[in-house]
């Protein structure tokens, strides 16, 4: 099964827009931007379009911008060198942290609080595994990378679901052997075609959440040829990325609804 993340994302955004119609207001999403690179501008343009699809207004602001008028706040990472990312992320009020970047939001997620927002990449992983009817409890899960946006929250969530989780990177001893033994692999390394078909067992669930550039093209951590051995595979591009963006706006809508009803 090769996951069509764009179609799944469209469905999530449509449901989110339907929720926005019942609010009687258009939720305002503020993106804090401090790194005006071509890649950043491209990501922001995509998020602006998806925000509209979700029934939200999207605007950008510089570091230090007021959060007062915003219903939800996101920080466009990475930040420039010399800027304290932890301090910036922790400045987001918990009730506006749709991207789950602040320590307060991460702690709620780590505790498994019922009202905690799930980091968007984890939300995308959850939806994909539910779509594929993949059982998690008792499975051997391997997460490649300990990154703030993918590896760390994915490993935490899988453990919460009852999986036996191992976190590795390319320098981990027995890296290939560990991958070959995995029932579920989630990769966020950002290394082009790090995973080849000979490194995985037949029937594995392989969720590729790593993106990088190779010969001018966006590619994932997994060689596309891996798909033939997988029971479920997410391609790059078009897999988990679009769905994670949709989950971001789904989180924002949840926060807005919560603010209105409390």
LOVEXKE-299328 format. One record per residue (C-alpha): x, y, z negated. Coordinates in steps of 0.2 Angstrom, whole numbers, padded with zeros to 4 digits, always signed. Each point is the difference from the previous one (the first is absolute). Layout:
XYZ
...
//
This chain:
+0000+0000+0000
+0008+0016+0006
-0008+0015-0010
-0007+0015+0010
+0003+0013-0013
-0007+0014+0011
-0017-0008+0001
+0000-0004-0019
+0005+0018-0003
-0014+0007+0011
-0012-0010-0010
+0006+0007-0017
+0000+0017+0006
-0018-0001+0007
-0005-0007-0017
+0009+0015-0009
-0008+0012+0012
-0017-0007-0005
+0004+0003-0018
+0005+0018+0003
-0017+0004+0008
-0009-0004-0016
+0012+0012-0010
-0008+0016+0007
+0018+0007+0002
+0015-0003+0010
+0015-0007-0010
+0015+0011+0001
+0017-0010+0002
+0016+0010-0003
+0016-0007+0006
+0016+0008-0008
+0014+0001+0014
+0018+0004-0004
+0009-0009+0014
-0005+0007+0018
+0007-0013+0011
-0007-0007+0016
-0004-0016-0008
-0009+0009-0015
-0010+0011+0013
-0005-0016+0009
-0006-0008-0016
-0010+0015-0006
-0008+0001+0017
-0006-0018-0002
-0006+0003-0017
-0010+0015+0005
-0009-0010+0013
-0004-0014-0012
-0006+0013-0013
-0012+0006+0013
-0006-0018+0003
-0002-0002-0018
-0011+0016-0002
+0013+0010-0009
+0009+0017+0003
+0019-0001+0001
+0012+0014-0003
+0018+0001-0004
+0010+0011-0013
+0018+0003-0005
+0007-0006-0016
-0007+0010-0014
-0017+0002+0008
-0015+0001-0011
-0010-0016-0002
-0015+0009-0006
-0011+0000+0016
+0005-0018+0004
-0010-0015-0004
+0014-0012+0003
+0019+0003+0002
+0013-0009+0010
+0019+0003+0001
+0008-0003+0017
+0015-0010-0004
+0015+0000+0002
+0004+0016-0009
+0016+0009+0005
+0016-0004-0010
+0002+0011-0015
-0019-0001-0004
-0005-0011-0015
-0013-0012+0008
-0005-0007-0017
-0004+0018-0007
-0010+0005+0016
-0010-0016+0000
-0003+0001-0019
-0007+0018+0003
-0016-0008+0008
-0014-0001-0012
-0006-0017-0002
-0018+0004+0005
+0007+0006+0017
+0014-0013+0003
-0007-0010+0016
+0017-0007+0004
+0004-0006-0017
+0017+0008-0001
+0000+0008-0017
+0006-0010-0015
-0017+0002-0009
-0009-0008+0016
+0013-0014+0001
-0002-0004-0018
-0019-0002+0002
+0003-0012+0015
+0014-0009-0010
-0012-0003-0014
-0014-0006+0012
-0012+0012-0006
-0017-0002+0008
-0001+0018+0006
+0018+0001+0006
+0003+0005+0018
+0010-0013+0009
+0016+0006+0010
-0006+0001+0019
+0012-0013+0006
-0005-0012-0013
-0018+0004+0004
+0003-0004+0018
+0009-0016-0005
-0015-0005-0011
-0013+0003+0014
+0011-0010+0012
+0001-0015-0011
-0018+0001-0004
-0004+0001+0019
+0011-0015+0002
-0008-0009-0015
+0017-0003-0007
+0001-0007-0017
+0014+0009-0011
-0001-0009-0017
+0014-0013-0002
+0008+0005+0017
+0019+0003+0002
+0001+0018+0005
+0016+0009+0006
+0001+0019+0001
+0015+0007+0010
+0006+0016-0007
-0004+0009-0017
-0006+0017+0008
-0011+0012-0008
-0013+0000+0013
-0001-0019+0005
+0011-0012-0009
-0002+0005-0018
-0019+0002+0000
-0003-0015+0011
+0010-0011-0011
-0009+0006-0015
-0017-0003+0008
+0004-0017+0006
+0005-0005-0018
-0016+0007-0006
-0009-0011+0012
+0009-0016-0007
+0013-0002+0013
+0018-0006-0005
+0010+0015+0007
+0018+0002+0005
+0007+0016+0005
+0015+0000+0012
+0011+0010+0012
+0012-0005+0014
+0014-0002-0013
-0010-0011-0011
+0009-0017-0002
-0010-0014+0009
-0010+0014+0009
-0005-0012+0015
-0004-0015-0011
-0011+0011-0011
-0010+0006+0015
-0001-0018+0007
-0009-0005-0016
-0012+0014+0000
-0019-0002+0002
-0002+0019+0001
+0013+0013+0006
-0002+0019-0001
+0014+0009+0007
+0004+0019-0002
+0018+0000+0004
+0000+0011+0015
+0013-0010+0009
-0004-0004+0019
-0004-0019+0002
+0008-0005-0016
-0012-0015-0001
+0002-0013+0014
-0011-0015+0004
+0014-0012-0007
-0001+0008-0017
-0018-0004-0004
-0011-0016-0002
-0015-0004+0011
-0016+0007-0007
+0008+0014-0010
-0010+0016-0002
+0012+0014+0006
-0005+0018-0004
+0012+0012+0008
+0000+0017-0008
+0017+0006+0006
+0002+0012+0014
+0016+0007+0008
+0005+0005+0017
+0010-0011+0013
+0004+0006+0017
-0013+0014-0001
-0014-0012-0006
-0008-0002-0016
+0003-0018-0006
-0003-0010-0016
+0010-0011-0011
-0006-0016+0008
+0004-0005+0018
-0017-0001+0009
+0004-0018+0004
-0003-0004-0018
-0018+0001+0003
-0001-0017+0008
+0005-0009-0016
-0011+0011-0011
-0018-0004-0006
-0002+0019-0002
+0012+0014+0007
-0001+0019+0001
+0009+0008+0015
+0010+0016+0000
-0007+0012+0006
-0019-0003-0002
+0000-0011-0015
+0001+0006-0018
+0004+0018+0004
-0016+0006+0006
-0010-0009-0013
+0011+0008-0014
-0004+0017+0006
-0019-0005+0000
+0002-0006-0018
+0008+0017-0005
-0016+0009+0005
-0011-0014-0008
+0009+0004-0016
-0002+0019+0002
-0019-0003+0003
-0001-0011-0016
+0009+0014-0010
-0012+0013+0007
-0015-0010-0004
+0006-0003-0018
+0003+0018-0003
-0018+0004+0006
-0008-0013-0011
+0010+0004-0016
//
